[in-house]
Amino acid sequence: MEKQQWRKKYLTILSGQTVSLIGSSAVQFSLIWWLTNESKSAIMLSLAGLFAYLPQMFLGPFVGVWLDRLKRKYVVIFADLFMGLVAFVLSMWFLLGRPGFAVVIVALFLRSLANVFHTPSIQAIVPLLVPEEKLVKANSWNQFLQSGAFMLGPVLGAAMFAVMPLWLILLTDLIGALAASFTLWIVAVPNIVRDDEHPQHYFQELKDGFNVFREDPPMLVVMIFSFCIMIFYLPLGTLFPLMTNVHFGLSAWFASMVEFSYAAGMMISAFLIGMKKEWREKLLAAQLSCVGLAFTFIGSGLAPANQNGYWLFVFFCILMGGVGNLYNIPFTAYLQETVAPEKLGRVFSLFGSVMSAAMPVGLLLAGPFSEKLGIARWFLISGILTLFFSLLCLVFYRRAKVKSMSKST
C-alpha cells in the first residue's frame, strides 16, 4: 500500500508540473522565435540567454539555505504562480502595444528568478516522497514527461505563433502555472525535521552546502569539469533557432522540429534509463555522456547549409537530447541518494549556480564568435573543446576515485 502511495503522490505532482512545462516551453519558444525573427542577431539571443541565467548564477547558493529552512511545497507553488503572473503582465503588454526587446529580456529574467526557487525545491521534494532504490526510476519518469513537454511545447508554440497573436500565446503559461500549483497543493509533502534548539547561522549552513562537494572528491571533479563543458553546451540550445533561421534559411516550423527532435531523444533515453534496474557508476555514466555530446556538436557543425544538412542536424539533435539525459538522470539520483535531505536544497541550488555561471561565459564567447565565424563553425569548435574537457575529466575522476577508495580502506 505504501509503495503505491508514493507513486500516486509523485505522479500527481508530476502531472501538474508537466502541464505547466508544456505551457512554459510553448511560450519560451514563441518568445525566442519572436526575438530571432525581429532581431536576426546571435548577440541579441545571447543577451536574452545571459539574462535568463543571471539570477541562478548570483542568487542560487544563497537561496538554497532558505529553501532548506522553508516548506518546499509552498516555495514551489509561489514560484509557479509568480511565473504565471509574469506571463500575464507580458501578455497584456503585447495586447496594448509592441514591447521592445528589453521588456522581453526582463520578462525572461523574472521567469528565471522564479526558477531559482522552483527547480531545486522540486528536486529536493523527490527524495521525501520516493524510496531511495526508486530514485533513478522516478527521475526517469520525470525526464520522460519533461521530454514529452519539450516535444509538444515548441510544436504547440510554432502552431500558435502562426495563427495567434503573441499576447494570447503567453496566457498558456498562466494556465499551466495554475495547474501545477493545484496538483502540488492537494498532495501532502513531508517536512524536513530541523534541530530548532541549536539552529545554525546562515553562513554556516551555506558553508555546509559547499562542504558536501569538498567531502566527495569524485563528485567535485565531475562538477568542476561539468562547468567547463557547460560553457560550450548550454549556449547551443539558445542558438538552435538561429542555426535553423540563418544557417539553413528555414522557418519557425523547421525550428520547432529541431526542438521536437531534441526532446524526442530525451524521451527515448529517459525510457531506456528507467528500464535499467541498477546504476552502480552514476558519476561515470554522467562523464561518458559528455563524450557523446561532443560528437553530436561536431556532427552538427559539419552539417552543410542545405535541406539535407538540416535533416542531418535534426538527427544529431535527437542524439544530443538522448545523451544529455545520460548525464542529468544518474547525476541527479546520485545527489539525492548521497546528500542528507536537510541539505539538498543548498546542494541543488549550489550545483545549479555553478552550471548557470557557465552560461554567461559561454554566451560571451558564442555570440561574437557566431557572428564572425558563422553559427555552424561555433558548433564544431564547441564539440572539439567539449571532447577535450570530457577526456580530461575521466582522467582526474579516476585518480580521485582511487584516492577516495584508498582512504576508506
N, C-alpha and C positions, 0 to 999 in steps of 0.2 A: 504493500500500500504506500509506504513511504517512498519507494523507488518511483512509483507512478506520480506521486505528489510533486516531486522536484521537476519532473518532466512537464507537468501541467503548468506549474508556475513559470518555469523558464520559457516555455513556448508561448505562453500568454504575453509575457513581456516582449519576446522576440517578434511576435506578430505585429504588435503596435509599432515597434522600432522599425520594422521592415516597411510598413506603410508610410511612416514618416520619411524614411530614406528614399523611397520612390519619389515622393514629392520634392524632397531636397535635391536629389540628383537631376530631376527634370528641370527644376529652377536653376540649379548650378549650370547645367548645360546651356540653357537658354540665355543666361546672363553672359557666360563666357563666349557663346557664339555671337551675341549682340556686340560685345566688345571686339571680337575678331572681325566681324563684318563692318563695323563702324570705323575701326582704327587701322586694321590690317598691319599691326605692328607687334613684333616679338617683344619689344621693350614694354609696351602697354600691358600685354598679357603677363609679362614677368613682374611688372609692378603690381598687378592685381594679385598674382600669386604670392608676392612678397608680403603684402598687407594681410593676406589671408592666413599667413603663418606667424606673423609678429606676436600676437597675443600668447600663443603656446610657447614660443621661444622665451619670452621675458617673464611671463606670469606662471607658467606651468609648475616649476619647483615650489613656489610659494603657495600656490593654490592647493597643491597636494596635501599639505599639512592640514588645511581646513577641511578638505574632503574626508580625511580620517577622523576629524572631530565631529562633523555634521552627519545627519542622516542622509545616506547616499540616495535613497529613494526620492526624497524631496528635492535634492540638488538636481537630479536628472529631470524631474518634472519641470522645475523652474527654468532650466536651460532650454528644454524643448519649447516651452511657452514663449520664452524670450526670442528664440529664433523665429517662431511664428509671427510674433509682433513685428520684428524687423521686416519680414517679408510683406506683411500687411501695409506697413508705412511706405515701403518702397513701391508697392503696388499702387497706392494712392498717388504717389509722386508721378509715376508713369501715366496714370489716368488723367492727371491735371496738366501734364506737360512733359517735355523731354528732359530728363535729368542729365547732367554732364557725366563724363567718365568718373570724375572724383566722387560723385554721390554713389555710384555703383560700387566703386572700390571701398568706400567707407562701409557700405552695407555688407560686403564680403568680410571686412574686418570685424564687424559686430557679430556676424554669424560665427566667425572663428573664435571670438571672445567667449561666446556661449559654449562652444565645443571644448574649450579649456576645462570647463567644469563637467561637461556631459560625458566625454569619451572615457576618461579614467574612472569616473564614478560607475558607469555601466559595466566596465571591465572588472571593477572591484566588487560589484554585486554578484557576479557569476559564481565565484567560489563559495559565497554564502548560501547559495541555493543548490549547487551541483556537487555531488560526491567527487573526491579527488581523482579517482580512477576513471571518471567520465568527462574530465575537463577537455581533453583533446577532441572527443566526440562532440561535446557541447559547443566548443569553439568552431568545429567544422560545420555544425548546423548553422551557427551564426554567420560564418563566412559564406555558406551556401545561399542563405536567404539574402544576405547583403549583395552577393554577386547577382542574384536574380533582380534585385532592386536596381543595381548598377546597369544591368542589361536593359531593363524596362524603362528606367528613368530617362536616359538620353534619347531613346526612340520616342518615348512619350513627349519629351521636350521638343524634339525636332518636328514631330507631327503637330503639336500645339503651336510651335513657332511659325509654322507655315500657314495656319488658318486662324490664329487667335492673337489678340494684342498681348504684349508682354505683361501688362498690369493684371490681366486675368490669369495668366500662367503662374504668376507669383503667389496667387491665392492657394494653389495646391500645397504649398509649403505650410501654410497656416492650417489647412485641413489635416495634413499629416502630423503636425505637432500636437493637435488636439487628440488625435487617435492614439499616439504614443503615450501621452500623458494619462489618458483614461485607462489604458491596459496596465500601466505600471501602478496607477492609483489603487486598482482593485486587488492587487497581489500583495500579500504580507511578506515583507522582506526583513529578515533578522537584522537586529542592530549589533554593532560591534561592542563588546563589553570592554570598557576602558577603566583604568585604575584612577578613579576620581580622587582618591585620598592622597595620592602622590603624583599630581599632574606634572608633566614635563614642560619646560619652557619651549616656546615656539621654535626657536633656533636649534634647540637640542633635538626636537622632533625632525626638523629639516635635515640636521646632520645625520640622524639615524637613517634617513632615506638614502643619503649618499653612501653610508657605510654598508648598506645591503650589497651594493655593487663592488665595493672595495673588498669585502669579505668573500667574494666569489670571483677569483681571478679569471677563470674561463669566460664567465658571463661579461666581465669588464672588458676583456679583449674583444669579444663579439660586439659589444656596444660601441667601443671606440672605432673599430673598423666599419661598423654599420653606418656611423656618422659620415665617414669618408665616402662610402658607397652611395649614401642617400644624397650627397651633394650633386651627383650626376643622375640619379634615378628620379628623385622627386620632381625636378623641373620638367621632365619629359612629358608627364601627364598633362601639365599645363599647356605644353606646346603641341599636343595632339591635333587640336583644331587648326593650328597654323600649318602643320605638316600637310593636312588634308587640303586646306584652302590655298596655300601658297605653293608648296612643292608639287602637289598633284593637280591643283587648279580645279577642285571639286566643291560641291555644295554641302549644305548642312546635313542632308540625308546621308551622304557618304561619311561625314564626320561622326554622325550618330552610330554608323555601322562600326567605326573604329572603337568607340566606347563600348558598343554592344559586344564586339569580339573579345575585347579585354576582359569584360565581366563574364563572358561565357567561359573563358579559360579559368577564371577564378572559381566559377561554379563547378566545373568539371573536377578541378583539383580538390576543392573542398569536399566533394562527394567521395572521391577516392581516398583522401586522407582520413576521413571519418570512418571508412571501412577497415582501416588498419587498426587492430586491437591494441597494440602496444608500441610505444615510441621510446626507445631507450636513449638514443642520442639526439635529443631535440635541438641542442645548440649546433651540432654538426650538420643536421638537416638544414637549419637556417643558413649556415655558411655555404653549403653546396648550392642552395637556391640562388645565391648571389652570383656564383659562377655561371649558372644557367641564364640569369638575367643579362649578364654581359654579352652573351652570344646573341640574344634577341635584340639588344641595342645595335650591335654590329650589323646584323642582318637587316634591320630597319634602315640603318644609314646607307646601306648599299643598294636599297630598292630604287630602281630607275624612276624618273619623273614621268610615268605614263600609266595607263589603265592597268597593265599587268603588274607594274611596280606597286600600285595601290593595293592590289589583292595580296601581293607578297607581304606588304606592310600589315595588312589585316591578319594574315597568318601568324606573323611574328607577335602581333598584339595578343592573339589567343595564347601563345606560349608564354608571353610576358605575364599575363594575368595568372596563368596556372602556376608558373614557377614562383611568382610573388607570394602566393598563398603558402607555399612550402616554407617560406620564411615566417610569415605572420602567425600561422596557427601553432606550430610547435613552440615558437619563442614565447608567445602569449601564455600557452599552457605551462611552460617551464616557470615563468614568473608566478603564475597562480598557484603552482604546486610548491615552490620553494620559499616564497615570501610569506611572512605571517600576515593574516588578514587585516590586522590593525595598522599595517604599514603599506598595504597595497595601493592605496590612493596616492601616497607620496611617490612610491616607486614607479607606478604607471605615469604619473604626471612628469616625473623627472626624465624618464625614458622618452616620453613624448616631446619634452622640451629639447632634449639633445637632438632627436631626429628632426624636429622643426627648425632648429638652428641651422641645420644643413640646407634647408630650403632657400633662405635668402642668399647664402653663399653661392649656391648653385645657380640661382636666378641672376645674380650679378655677373656670373660667367656666361650663362646660357643666352641671356638677352643680347648683349653686344656681339658675342661670337656668332649667334644665329643670324643676326642682321648682316654681319660682314662676310661670313663663310658660307652661309646657307643652312637651313634647318636640318637637312639630311646629314651634312657633314658633322654637325654637332652630335647627332645620334651616334655616329660612327666613333667620334672621339670619346664620347661618354662610355661607350661599350668597351673600348680598349682600356681606359683608366679604371673602369669597374672591375674588369678581369684582373688587372694588376693588384688592386687592393684586396680582392677576394682571395687570390692565391696567397698573398702576404698574410691575410687573416688566418688561413688554415695553418700556416707555419707557426705563428705565435700562439694560436689556440692549442695546438698540440703540446707546445712547451708548457703553457700554463696548466694544462690538464695533467701532464706528467708531474709537475711540481706539486699540484694540489693532492694528487694521489700519494706521493711520497711523504707529504706532511701528515696525511690522515693515517698512514701506517707507521 
